[in-house]
């Protein structure tokens, strides 16, 4: 199980590539990893903003790319797709890189 700091370090090292290949404008972590409540079966919740909205295949490709990079199952969420009620809770705890 990776620590939040290790995850941030790995993602930070790939920020330029994420911007160039996938048009990622902003990326952050939320959920159990931020709260220190992750377990062995926890997925990693990642919030992403794009400079250009990707198509479905590009979005799935990005999710797989980050998952392989971190060797962790991730749940990739677009900021624009957040529902208002849950979105405000996510935005309060998200840790942007």
Rosetta blueprint (number, residue, H / E / L):
1 X L
2 X L
3 X L
4 X H
5 X H
6 X H
7 X H
8 X H
9 X H
10 X H
11 X H
12 X H
13 X H
14 X L
15 X H
16 X H
17 X H
18 X H
19 X H
20 X H
21 X H
22 X H
23 X L
24 X E
25 X E
26 X E
27 X E
28 X E
29 X E
30 X E
31 X L
32 X H
33 X H
34 X H
35 X H
36 X L
37 X L
38 X L
39 X L
40 X L
41 X L
42 X L
43 X L
44 X E
45 X E
46 X E
47 X E
48 X E
49 X E
50 X E
51 X L
52 X L
53 X L
54 X L
55 X L
56 X H
57 X H
58 X H
59 X H
60 X H
61 X H
62 X H
63 X H
64 X H
65 X H
66 X H
67 X H
68 X H
69 X H
70 X H
71 X L
72 X L
73 X L
74 X E
75 X E
76 X E
77 X E
78 X E
79 X H
80 X H
81 X H
82 X L
83 X L
84 X H
85 X H
86 X H
87 X H
88 X H
89 X H
90 X H
91 X H
92 X H
93 X H
94 X L
95 X E
96 X E
97 X L
